[in-house]
């Protein structure tokens, strides 16, 4: 079976959050090419329109639903799920790609910043998942993939708040997976290292400023810490997410799949 053929996800309606970000965008394109029905969401209507136009070249417009939403708003979360199911039916796959990053030293952190990252990366994502999960329980099937991070498996200096939020995602994934598998629902996470997205580039710029070096030098240092000597691409992460949504991964449960070019071994 070629999992990336046009039928691999043809029977699933997949909701992708953070679809206007680099990884979410590529995941939407990959799922479209694999035949899925798609609901894509993000906070920026202009970016969503650009994504809609690109997806329209890859799939039938009748199988696509685009919905702007702020996932930190309970009413927006509820409306997103209800509208998606009304439009395209039962949500059989959920990709939690929405997230935020930010690096500060411990002495610089304040409660507002901590709560901001935890709310976006964990709390609001959890609450949206709960809405979808309850329907999956009724159906006795479904697949959930959470976008965590290598920072959810090991801490790094200057990354305390972000790492804490992603550790929360990994712990939630593992715990939920044990409950969900009894209902025929698989829950997994992907844990990328540096990925060539705007979020990663912003992180590299912050490191450059903190160390008083050029952005180019900071990028070189980041790549030197990766055995493959390069950043991962959003497409590589998207393909891993898509694989976890297919029937080719029936017994992968509660895993945190690392995509790091070998960084985790250093």
Beta strands, then each sheet from edge to edge (+ up, - down):
strand 1: 13-16
strand 2: 37-42
strand 3: 64-68
strand 4: 93-96
strand 5: 142-147
strand 6: 185-192
strand 7: 256-259
sheet 1: 3+ 2+ 1+ 4+ 5+ 6+ 7+
end
